[in-house]
Amino acid sequence: MVKVGIVGGTGYTGVELLRLLAQHPQAEVVVITSRSEAGTRVDEMYPNLRGHYDNLSFTVPDTQTLAACDVVFFATPHGVAHALAGELLAAGTKVIDLSADFRLQDAEEWAKWYGQPHGAPELLGEAVYGLPEVNREQIKKARLIAVPGCYPTATQLGFLPLLEAGLADTSRLIADCKSGVSGAGRGAKVGSLFCEAGESMMAYSVKGHRHLPEISQGLRRAAGSDVGLTFVPHLTPMIRGIHSTLYATVVDKSVNLQELFEKRYANEPFVDVMPAGSHPETRSVRGANVCRIAVHRPQGGDLVVVLSVIDNLVKGASGQAVQNMNILFGLDERLGLSHAALLP
Ligand SMILES: NC(=O)c1ccc[n+]([C@@H]2O[C@H](COP(=O)([O-])OP(=O)(O)OC[C@H]3O[C@@H](n4cnc5c(N)ncnc54)[C@H](OP(=O)(O)O)[C@@H]3O)[C@@H](O)[C@H]2O)c1
Protein backbone atom coordinates (compact mmCIF):
# COMPACT_ATOMS: atom_id res chain seq x y z
CA MET A 1 0.00 0.00 0.00
CA VAL A 2 1.27 3.47 -0.87
CA LYS A 3 0.80 5.77 2.14
CA VAL A 4 -0.57 9.08 0.85
CA GLY A 5 -0.66 12.57 2.38
CA ILE A 6 -2.64 15.45 0.87
CA VAL A 7 -1.93 19.10 1.66
CA GLY A 8 -4.99 21.22 0.88
CA GLY A 9 -7.71 18.64 1.31
CA THR A 10 -10.70 20.98 1.41
CA GLY A 11 -10.25 22.44 -2.08
CA TYR A 12 -11.73 21.08 -5.29
CA THR A 13 -8.61 19.22 -6.41
CA GLY A 14 -8.10 17.91 -2.86
CA VAL A 15 -11.57 16.41 -2.59
CA GLU A 16 -11.21 15.03 -6.12
CA LEU A 17 -8.03 13.25 -5.01
CA LEU A 18 -10.02 11.77 -2.12
CA ARG A 19 -12.79 10.60 -4.47
CA LEU A 20 -10.32 8.92 -6.84
CA LEU A 21 -8.11 7.42 -4.13
CA ALA A 22 -11.17 5.96 -2.35
CA GLN A 23 -11.32 3.43 -5.20
CA HIS A 24 -7.58 2.87 -5.51
CA PRO A 25 -6.61 -0.67 -4.48
CA GLN A 26 -2.96 0.16 -3.72
CA ALA A 27 -3.14 3.55 -2.00
CA GLU A 28 -4.31 4.67 1.41
CA VAL A 29 -4.78 8.31 2.45
CA VAL A 30 -3.29 8.63 5.94
CA VAL A 31 -2.90 12.41 6.29
CA ILE A 32 -5.08 15.20 4.92
CA THR A 33 -4.55 18.82 5.84
CA SER A 34 -6.65 21.92 6.16
CA ARG A 35 -5.91 24.90 8.36
CA SER A 36 -9.51 26.10 8.35
CA GLU A 37 -11.15 22.68 8.95
CA ALA A 38 -8.61 21.05 11.30
CA GLY A 39 -10.45 18.53 13.49
CA THR A 40 -13.40 18.07 11.07
CA ARG A 41 -14.01 14.55 9.79
CA VAL A 42 -13.55 14.26 6.03
CA ASP A 43 -16.91 12.54 5.56
CA GLU A 44 -18.67 15.22 7.63
CA MET A 45 -17.49 17.89 5.26
CA TYR A 46 -17.92 15.78 2.11
CA PRO A 47 -20.88 13.37 2.51
CA ASN A 48 -20.13 11.82 -0.91
CA LEU A 49 -17.18 10.18 0.88
CA ARG A 50 -19.23 8.62 3.70
CA GLY A 51 -18.32 4.96 4.01
CA HIS A 52 -14.90 5.51 2.43
CA TYR A 53 -12.89 7.41 5.06
CA ASP A 54 -14.27 6.35 8.44
CA ASN A 55 -11.31 7.48 10.55
CA LEU A 56 -9.88 10.39 8.62
CA SER A 57 -10.02 14.01 9.84
CA PHE A 58 -8.35 17.17 8.57
CA THR A 59 -5.22 18.25 10.45
CA VAL A 60 -3.02 21.35 10.22
CA PRO A 61 -0.06 20.83 7.86
CA ASP A 62 2.89 19.40 9.77
CA THR A 63 6.04 18.41 7.92
CA GLN A 64 6.99 15.60 10.31
CA THR A 65 3.63 13.88 9.99
CA LEU A 66 3.65 14.35 6.21
CA ALA A 67 7.20 13.00 5.98
CA ALA A 68 5.97 9.63 7.28
CA CYS A 69 4.01 9.22 3.99
CA ASP A 70 5.42 7.61 0.85
CA VAL A 71 4.05 10.44 -1.26
CA VAL A 72 2.52 13.85 -0.56
CA PHE A 73 0.19 15.60 -3.00
CA PHE A 74 0.07 19.40 -2.83
CA ALA A 75 -3.42 20.58 -3.80
CA THR A 76 -2.65 24.13 -2.67
CA PRO A 77 -2.24 27.62 -4.12
CA HIS A 78 1.16 28.44 -5.60
CA GLY A 79 3.97 29.04 -3.11
CA VAL A 80 2.98 26.36 -0.57
CA ALA A 81 4.92 23.50 -2.20
CA HIS A 82 7.94 25.81 -2.57
CA ALA A 83 8.04 26.10 1.21
CA LEU A 84 7.54 22.42 2.13
CA ALA A 85 8.75 20.21 -0.74
CA GLY A 86 12.48 20.41 0.09
CA GLU A 87 12.03 19.09 3.62
CA LEU A 88 9.79 16.23 2.47
CA LEU A 89 12.21 15.21 -0.27
CA ALA A 90 15.06 15.23 2.22
CA ALA A 91 13.05 12.84 4.39
CA GLY A 92 12.63 10.46 1.43
CA THR A 93 9.00 11.33 0.68
CA LYS A 94 8.01 11.83 -2.96
CA VAL A 95 6.15 14.99 -3.89
CA ILE A 96 3.42 15.40 -6.50
CA ASP A 97 2.51 19.06 -6.80
CA LEU A 98 -0.76 20.06 -8.46
CA SER A 99 0.08 23.76 -8.27
CA ALA A 100 2.24 25.71 -10.69
CA ASP A 101 5.26 25.85 -8.35
CA PHE A 102 7.55 23.57 -10.36
CA ARG A 103 5.98 23.62 -13.83
CA LEU A 104 8.18 26.33 -15.34
CA GLN A 105 11.84 25.45 -15.64
CA ASP A 106 12.91 29.10 -15.56
CA ALA A 107 12.71 30.62 -12.04
CA GLU A 108 12.86 34.18 -13.42
CA GLU A 109 9.96 33.53 -15.74
CA TRP A 110 7.98 31.98 -12.86
CA ALA A 111 8.63 35.10 -10.75
CA LYS A 112 7.44 37.33 -13.59
CA TRP A 113 4.12 35.51 -14.04
CA TYR A 114 3.39 34.79 -10.37
CA GLY A 115 4.48 38.18 -9.01
CA GLN A 116 6.83 36.83 -6.32
CA PRO A 117 10.31 35.30 -6.27
CA HIS A 118 10.53 31.56 -6.90
CA GLY A 119 10.67 29.91 -3.47
CA ALA A 120 12.75 26.82 -4.31
CA PRO A 121 14.84 27.34 -7.46
CA GLU A 122 17.32 24.71 -6.21
CA LEU A 123 14.68 22.00 -6.79
CA LEU A 124 13.84 22.96 -10.38
CA GLY A 125 16.60 20.82 -11.86
CA GLU A 126 15.00 17.63 -10.62
CA ALA A 127 11.32 18.57 -11.08
CA VAL A 128 9.70 16.45 -13.80
CA TYR A 129 6.77 17.85 -15.75
CA GLY A 130 4.10 15.22 -15.14
CA LEU A 131 2.56 14.83 -18.57
CA PRO A 132 2.82 11.03 -18.92
CA GLU A 133 2.19 11.12 -22.68
CA VAL A 134 5.52 12.98 -23.01
CA ASN A 135 7.61 12.24 -19.92
CA ARG A 136 6.65 8.73 -18.79
CA GLU A 137 10.26 7.50 -18.50
CA GLN A 138 11.39 10.52 -16.45
CA ILE A 139 8.33 10.24 -14.17
CA LYS A 140 9.31 6.65 -13.28
CA LYS A 141 12.58 7.91 -11.77
CA ALA A 142 11.37 11.21 -10.30
CA ARG A 143 11.12 12.42 -6.71
CA LEU A 144 9.33 15.67 -7.51
CA ILE A 145 6.53 15.89 -10.07
CA ALA A 146 4.90 19.07 -11.36
CA VAL A 147 1.41 18.09 -12.51
CA PRO A 148 0.45 20.14 -15.60
CA GLY A 149 -2.33 22.70 -15.40
CA CYS A 150 -5.78 22.07 -16.88
CA TYR A 151 -5.61 24.34 -19.95
CA PRO A 152 -2.01 23.20 -20.59
CA THR A 153 -3.01 19.51 -20.55
CA ALA A 154 -5.86 19.84 -23.06
CA THR A 155 -3.89 22.22 -25.27
CA GLN A 156 -0.59 20.37 -25.35
CA LEU A 157 -2.19 16.96 -25.99
CA GLY A 158 -4.13 18.50 -28.89
CA PHE A 159 -1.14 20.19 -30.54
CA LEU A 160 1.57 17.56 -29.84
CA PRO A 161 1.06 15.22 -32.82
CA LEU A 162 1.24 18.13 -35.29
CA LEU A 163 4.33 19.67 -33.70
CA GLU A 164 6.26 16.46 -33.14
CA ALA A 165 5.75 15.58 -36.81
CA GLY A 166 6.99 19.04 -37.87
CA LEU A 167 3.70 19.63 -39.69
CA ALA A 168 2.51 22.91 -38.22
CA ASP A 169 3.59 26.47 -38.91
CA THR A 170 4.82 27.10 -35.35
CA SER A 171 4.91 30.87 -35.75
CA ARG A 172 1.12 31.10 -35.50
CA LEU A 173 -0.69 28.68 -33.21
CA ILE A 174 -4.02 29.59 -31.66
CA ALA A 175 -5.63 28.03 -28.59
CA ASP A 176 -9.19 29.18 -27.96
CA CYS A 177 -10.10 27.53 -24.64
CA LYS A 178 -13.17 27.36 -22.40
CA SER A 179 -13.21 26.37 -18.74
CA GLY A 180 -15.84 25.50 -16.16
CA VAL A 181 -16.00 27.56 -12.97
CA SER A 182 -14.42 24.91 -10.68
CA GLY A 183 -11.15 25.78 -12.45
CA ALA A 184 -10.97 28.83 -10.18
CA GLY A 185 -11.04 26.70 -7.00
CA ARG A 186 -13.43 26.62 -4.06
CA GLY A 187 -12.46 29.92 -2.47
CA ALA A 188 -15.18 32.60 -2.47
CA LYS A 189 -14.72 35.03 -5.36
CA VAL A 190 -17.31 37.35 -6.88
CA GLY A 191 -16.59 36.06 -10.41
CA SER A 192 -17.44 32.50 -9.33
CA LEU A 193 -20.87 33.39 -7.91
CA PHE A 194 -23.86 31.72 -9.57
CA CYS A 195 -25.34 35.07 -10.61
CA GLU A 196 -22.05 36.26 -12.09
CA ALA A 197 -20.93 33.12 -13.94
CA GLY A 198 -24.33 31.62 -14.88
CA GLU A 199 -26.05 32.28 -18.23
CA SER A 200 -23.01 34.13 -19.52
CA MET A 201 -19.62 33.56 -21.07
CA MET A 202 -16.53 35.75 -21.26
CA ALA A 203 -12.90 35.72 -22.32
CA TYR A 204 -10.33 36.78 -19.76
CA SER A 205 -6.56 37.41 -19.49
CA VAL A 206 -6.30 37.89 -23.26
CA LYS A 207 -3.10 39.92 -22.92
CA GLY A 208 -1.42 37.05 -21.07
CA HIS A 209 -2.53 34.22 -18.75
CA ARG A 210 -0.24 32.32 -16.36
CA HIS A 211 -0.74 29.14 -18.37
CA LEU A 212 0.73 30.77 -21.50
CA PRO A 213 4.41 30.26 -20.53
CA GLU A 214 3.66 26.69 -19.40
CA ILE A 215 1.96 25.75 -22.67
CA SER A 216 4.64 27.51 -24.73
CA GLN A 217 7.40 25.65 -22.82
CA GLY A 218 5.79 22.28 -23.65
CA LEU A 219 5.09 23.15 -27.29
CA ARG A 220 8.65 24.46 -27.75
CA ARG A 221 9.98 21.11 -26.54
CA ALA A 222 7.70 19.21 -28.91
CA ALA A 223 8.53 21.40 -31.92
CA GLY A 224 12.24 21.77 -31.16
CA SER A 225 11.93 25.50 -31.90
CA ASP A 226 10.24 28.66 -30.65
CA VAL A 227 6.49 28.85 -31.01
CA GLY A 228 4.19 31.82 -31.47
CA LEU A 229 1.09 30.98 -29.43
CA THR A 230 -2.05 33.04 -28.89
CA PHE A 231 -3.96 31.59 -25.93
CA VAL A 232 -7.39 32.96 -25.08
CA PRO A 233 -9.14 31.41 -22.05
CA HIS A 234 -12.89 31.80 -21.47
CA LEU A 235 -15.10 31.22 -18.44
CA THR A 236 -18.25 29.22 -19.22
CA PRO A 237 -21.28 28.40 -17.07
CA MET A 238 -20.47 24.78 -16.33
CA ILE A 239 -18.96 23.29 -13.19
CA ARG A 240 -16.34 20.98 -14.72
CA GLY A 241 -14.72 20.83 -18.14
CA ILE A 242 -12.13 22.31 -20.46
CA HIS A 243 -12.79 22.61 -24.19
CA SER A 244 -9.78 23.64 -26.26
CA THR A 245 -10.32 24.56 -29.90
CA LEU A 246 -6.85 24.67 -31.46
CA TYR A 247 -5.86 26.14 -34.80
CA ALA A 248 -2.67 25.51 -36.78
CA THR A 249 -1.69 25.91 -40.42
CA VAL A 250 -0.15 22.76 -41.85
CA VAL A 251 2.77 22.93 -44.22
CA ASP A 252 1.89 19.63 -45.95
CA LYS A 253 -1.74 18.94 -46.83
CA SER A 254 -1.06 15.40 -48.03
CA VAL A 255 -0.57 13.92 -44.54
CA ASN A 256 -3.47 11.88 -43.17
CA LEU A 257 -4.03 13.68 -39.87
CA GLN A 258 -6.51 11.16 -38.51
CA GLU A 259 -3.88 8.43 -38.89
CA LEU A 260 -1.17 10.66 -37.40
CA PHE A 261 -3.22 11.34 -34.25
CA GLU A 262 -4.38 7.72 -33.89
CA LYS A 263 -0.81 6.47 -34.20
CA ARG A 264 0.59 9.03 -31.73
CA TYR A 265 -1.87 8.04 -29.01
CA ALA A 266 -2.36 4.34 -29.86
CA ASN A 267 -0.69 3.19 -26.62
CA GLU A 268 -1.98 5.93 -24.37
CA PRO A 269 -4.62 4.66 -21.95
CA PHE A 270 -6.06 8.11 -21.27
CA VAL A 271 -6.12 9.80 -24.68
CA ASP A 272 -9.01 8.91 -26.97
CA VAL A 273 -8.75 9.98 -30.60
CA MET A 274 -12.33 10.00 -31.83
CA PRO A 275 -13.37 8.93 -35.34
CA ALA A 276 -12.93 11.46 -38.17
CA GLY A 277 -15.61 14.16 -38.14
CA SER A 278 -16.32 13.91 -34.39
CA HIS A 279 -17.07 16.75 -32.00
CA PRO A 280 -16.06 15.74 -28.44
CA GLU A 281 -18.24 17.11 -25.64
CA THR A 282 -16.99 18.08 -22.18
CA ARG A 283 -19.75 15.95 -20.63
CA SER A 284 -18.20 12.87 -22.28
CA VAL A 285 -15.19 13.20 -19.94
CA ARG A 286 -16.91 14.45 -16.77
CA GLY A 287 -15.38 12.63 -13.80
CA ALA A 288 -13.05 10.55 -16.01
CA ASN A 289 -9.29 10.73 -16.50
CA VAL A 290 -9.58 11.06 -20.26
CA CYS A 291 -8.63 13.56 -22.93
CA ARG A 292 -10.87 13.14 -25.99
CA ILE A 293 -9.58 14.60 -29.21
CA ALA A 294 -10.91 15.09 -32.73
CA VAL A 295 -8.95 16.49 -35.66
CA HIS A 296 -10.54 18.38 -38.56
CA ARG A 297 -9.37 20.13 -41.71
CA PRO A 298 -12.40 22.18 -42.77
CA GLN A 299 -13.00 22.23 -46.55
CA GLY A 300 -9.69 20.40 -47.09
CA GLY A 301 -7.74 23.63 -46.55
CA ASP A 302 -4.41 24.08 -44.79
CA LEU A 303 -5.94 25.18 -41.49
CA VAL A 304 -6.25 22.32 -39.02
CA VAL A 305 -8.76 22.50 -36.18
CA VAL A 306 -8.17 20.20 -33.21
CA LEU A 307 -10.87 19.78 -30.56
CA SER A 308 -9.60 18.58 -27.19
CA VAL A 309 -11.71 18.09 -24.05
CA ILE A 310 -10.86 17.09 -20.49
CA ASP A 311 -12.37 17.35 -17.02
CA ASN A 312 -10.25 20.07 -15.40
CA LEU A 313 -10.38 18.31 -12.03
CA VAL A 314 -9.47 14.85 -13.37
CA LYS A 315 -7.14 14.66 -16.40
CA GLY A 316 -6.55 18.39 -15.75
CA ALA A 317 -5.47 17.89 -12.12
CA SER A 318 -6.20 15.10 -9.60
CA GLY A 319 -6.63 12.19 -12.04
CA GLN A 320 -3.40 13.08 -13.79
CA ALA A 321 -1.75 13.35 -10.34
CA VAL A 322 -2.88 9.80 -9.47
CA GLN A 323 -1.71 8.62 -12.92
CA ASN A 324 1.72 10.07 -12.03
CA MET A 325 1.65 8.33 -8.64
CA ASN A 326 0.92 5.00 -10.34
CA ILE A 327 3.86 5.43 -12.72
CA LEU A 328 6.15 6.63 -9.92
CA PHE A 329 5.44 3.57 -7.74
CA GLY A 330 5.62 1.04 -10.59
CA LEU A 331 1.87 0.31 -10.45
CA ASP A 332 -0.48 -0.26 -13.38
CA GLU A 333 -0.97 3.29 -14.69
CA ARG A 334 -4.75 2.78 -14.86
CA LEU A 335 -5.28 1.76 -11.22
CA GLY A 336 -8.15 3.72 -9.68
CA LEU A 337 -8.71 5.63 -12.90
CA SER A 338 -10.53 3.32 -15.26
CA HIS A 339 -14.16 4.30 -14.57
CA ALA A 340 -16.27 5.81 -17.37
CA ALA A 341 -17.42 9.45 -17.40
CA LEU A 342 -20.76 10.56 -15.92
CA LEU A 343 -23.43 11.13 -18.54
CA PRO A 344 -25.80 12.95 -18.78
N1 LIG B 1 -9.36 23.77 -9.85
C1 LIG B 1 -8.80 23.26 -10.92
O1 LIG B 1 -9.48 22.89 -11.89
C2 LIG B 1 -7.31 23.06 -10.99
C3 LIG B 1 -6.79 22.37 -12.08
C4 LIG B 1 -5.42 22.17 -12.18
C5 LIG B 1 -4.59 22.69 -11.19
N2 LIG B 1 -5.12 23.39 -10.15
C6 LIG B 1 -4.19 23.91 -9.14
O2 LIG B 1 -4.28 23.07 -7.99
C7 LIG B 1 -4.11 23.85 -6.80
C8 LIG B 1 -5.34 23.67 -5.91
O3 LIG B 1 -6.48 24.12 -6.62
P1 LIG B 1 -7.95 24.05 -6.03
O4 LIG B 1 -8.84 24.51 -7.13
O5 LIG B 1 -8.19 22.73 -5.40
O6 LIG B 1 -7.85 25.21 -4.90
P2 LIG B 1 -8.85 25.55 -3.73
O7 LIG B 1 -10.19 24.93 -4.02
O8 LIG B 1 -8.78 27.02 -3.56
O9 LIG B 1 -8.19 24.80 -2.46
C9 LIG B 1 -6.98 25.18 -1.91
C10 LIG B 1 -6.63 24.28 -0.72
O10 LIG B 1 -5.34 24.64 -0.22
C11 LIG B 1 -5.39 24.86 1.20
N3 LIG B 1 -4.45 25.97 1.47
C12 LIG B 1 -4.55 27.27 1.06
N4 LIG B 1 -3.47 27.97 1.45
C13 LIG B 1 -2.65 27.10 2.13
C14 LIG B 1 -1.41 27.24 2.79
N5 LIG B 1 -0.74 28.41 2.82
N6 LIG B 1 -0.87 26.14 3.37
C15 LIG B 1 -1.51 24.95 3.34
N7 LIG B 1 -2.71 24.76 2.73
C16 LIG B 1 -3.27 25.83 2.13
C17 LIG B 1 -6.84 25.19 1.50
O11 LIG B 1 -7.21 24.74 2.79
P3 LIG B 1 -6.97 25.58 4.12
O12 LIG B 1 -6.96 27.04 3.72
O13 LIG B 1 -8.13 25.21 5.00
O14 LIG B 1 -5.66 25.11 4.66
C18 LIG B 1 -7.59 24.36 0.44
O15 LIG B 1 -7.82 23.06 0.94
C19 LIG B 1 -3.90 25.32 -7.25
O16 LIG B 1 -2.54 25.61 -7.30
C20 LIG B 1 -4.51 25.32 -8.66
O17 LIG B 1 -3.91 26.30 -9.51
C21 LIG B 1 -6.46 23.57 -10.02
The ligand as an ORCA input file, in Angstrom:
! r2SCAN-3c Opt
* xyz 0 1
  N      -9.361     23.773     -9.846
  C      -8.804     23.256    -10.918
  O      -9.480     22.890    -11.887
  C      -7.308     23.062    -10.987
  C      -6.789     22.369    -12.080
  C      -5.415     22.174    -12.175
  C      -4.588     22.695    -11.189
  N      -5.117     23.391    -10.154
  C      -4.186     23.911     -9.144
  O      -4.285     23.071     -7.989
  C      -4.110     23.855     -6.805
  C      -5.339     23.669     -5.911
  O      -6.481     24.121     -6.617
  P      -7.949     24.051     -6.035
  O      -8.841     24.512     -7.131
  O      -8.190     22.728     -5.397
  O      -7.849     25.208     -4.896
  P      -8.848     25.549     -3.729
  O     -10.188     24.926     -4.024
  O      -8.777     27.017     -3.562
  O      -8.193     24.804     -2.461
  C      -6.980     25.185     -1.909
  C      -6.632     24.276     -0.718
  O      -5.337     24.640     -0.225
  C      -5.385     24.863      1.195
  N      -4.448     25.968      1.466
  C      -4.550     27.268      1.065
  N      -3.467     27.970      1.447
  C      -2.654     27.105      2.125
  C      -1.408     27.243      2.786
  N      -0.741     28.411      2.818
  N      -0.866     26.139      3.370
  C      -1.506     24.949      3.344
  N      -2.709     24.759      2.732
  C      -3.269     25.834      2.131
  C      -6.835     25.195      1.496
  O      -7.212     24.743      2.785
  P      -6.969     25.584      4.117
  O      -6.965     27.038      3.719
  O      -8.125     25.214      5.000
  O      -5.665     25.106      4.665
  C      -7.587     24.363      0.443
  O      -7.823     23.059      0.938
  C      -3.902     25.322     -7.254
  O      -2.536     25.610     -7.303
  C      -4.509     25.322     -8.657
  O      -3.913     26.296     -9.506
  C      -6.455     23.572    -10.016
*
